[in-house]
Amino acid sequence: MYLEHAQDVLGQWLDWRRESKTALVIVTATEGGAVRMPGALMAVSATGDRCGYISGGCIDADVAHHARQALSTGRVKRLRYGKGSPFIDLPLPCGGAIDVCVLPNAQPSVLRACHDQLASRQPVTITLSDSGSLGLGHVPTPGALSFQYIPKLRLRIAGRGADSLALARLATASGIHTELHLRDAAEAQDAHRLGTGRVTLLTVPSALPKLDDDPWTAFLLAFHDVDWEEALLAQALKGAAFYIGAIGSKATHARRCERLQSIGFTERQTHRIRGPVGLIPSMRDASSLAVSVLAEIVEAYQRKVRSPLSSTAIACLRVSAQAMDPVSGELSASACSTLSNEAPRA
């Protein structure tokens, strides 16, 4: 019932839609405090099953009731709860307002394309027209609303011992796709028993698993070994992960960065690595460290979701006046070629 990411809700909508009519509910606007943001989704089947949520529980059952009515009539419904709502018996404790649109006949082709794009780790935008039809991408039509959906957080952990397994267990329980790279076969078996989706054994530093980090991936180095950590961090720095972290003290982190700089990485590049990691300093047990680190990763992910292009924008501002072509006033070719390396740590 409480699936929340668009990919998961759309996946359930597609499954139910194959059996019977299923409504899609979209939060179109909020005022004041709100549990969910505009674009949040709920699926409601003809039998009353629902997936996803749009509030803290205060109106979801009523929305599902209206969704089943819309399935019977085939007509789009627009509902408002809270301030200015006709449903005076359903006040919102936060004092704000939530507008939702109920679509009894949402286009399966659009929702399938949206789901598949998210599953392939690509952001996607859908547009809701004033009439209630959906389109893929931003469509600048009067009265239309566009909602962008971002791929789910993915966590990749390289390590050994209790720290790695505790973080993997917590992240998996939180619904985060988690991958473990471990050096010990017995620990790999433990990870499989914990239900971690993908576990890879590390053999030698010169033969690391293929790098497939994308902009929605967080990487954590969770063990101390000079040879391994240099190879693993060097590989991560060549990828697109929005978060790169490494456990250890400030002194350990400084030595790591110095070694990476000695093999050719710049100070700006090594600045991407967070260390020490975690919102709470000096955690001494694996379970507490896992909570601290995962909270930091989720916070960094949410910043990226809210401002996916912020690093690029800041990098542009860093380009000096000398990098501008004096005739055209545009960026010189050399400045353009180095912009991608100028973005600061998220």
Helices and strands as residue ranges (DSSP letters): H 6-19, E 22-31, E 41-45, E 50-52, H 60-73, E 77-82, E 97-103, H 108-119, E 124-128, E 134-136, E 145-149, E 154-159, H 161-173, E 177-182, H 185-194, E 198-201, E 217-222, H 226-237, E 243-246, H 250-262, H 267-270, E 273-274, H 286-306, H 310-318, G 321-323, H 333-338, G 339-341
